[in-house]
């Protein structure tokens, strides 16, 4: 079942985001221990204006538990979502990085899909012959359509499961990017 994330999902969603950020190997977060990053994400999840806060999240629930999450938002709000990183670092009594943790990536006419991940144990499960991540991606397109933006945009690592999924839905590569010194493709899907 797809639904908006709620405060109740904090533990499950924070762990999903933690594992995804670890997979991405963001240099700016390397000096945090896993426990510190976990705590930062858990506290941040409760903030409405945080990139990985619950208002930006949609979850896929299976047997009462959030097993997948997709984070997205219109490009116009992206900069306001990143203002919460520094107060969260200060709350943990950790010196924040000199550069922002995540640089803005959305193009002005996009609803940006920032993160989509499914719990490892649930990656090979289906409902009505669709993988859980397919349901989340289809829902992201729906959310983009509701936002009134012309495109859904996302950045993917070449060859990743998300890149394959986006291609399956018809997303087109528009540029190559380097994010945190790693190669990414910026993909777009025309909504209107």
Secondary structure as GFF3:
##gff-version 3
##sequence-region A 1 192
A	DSSP	beta_strand	2	4	.	.	.	ID=ss1
A	DSSP	three_ten_helix	7	9	.	.	.	ID=ss2
A	DSSP	alpha_helix	10	24	.	.	.	ID=ss3
A	DSSP	three_ten_helix	27	29	.	.	.	ID=ss4
A	DSSP	alpha_helix	34	45	.	.	.	ID=ss5
A	DSSP	three_ten_helix	54	56	.	.	.	ID=ss6
A	DSSP	beta_strand	57	62	.	.	.	ID=ss7
A	DSSP	beta_strand	65	74	.	.	.	ID=ss8
A	DSSP	three_ten_helix	75	77	.	.	.	ID=ss9
A	DSSP	alpha_helix	78	81	.	.	.	ID=ss10
A	DSSP	alpha_helix	84	91	.	.	.	ID=ss11
A	DSSP	beta_strand	110	118	.	.	.	ID=ss12
A	DSSP	three_ten_helix	120	122	.	.	.	ID=ss13
A	DSSP	beta_strand	126	127	.	.	.	ID=ss14
A	DSSP	beta_strand	130	131	.	.	.	ID=ss15
A	DSSP	alpha_helix	132	147	.	.	.	ID=ss16
A	DSSP	beta_strand	151	156	.	.	.	ID=ss17
A	DSSP	alpha_helix	161	169	.	.	.	ID=ss18
A	DSSP	beta_strand	172	179	.	.	.	ID=ss19
A	DSSP	beta_strand	182	190	.	.	.	ID=ss20
###
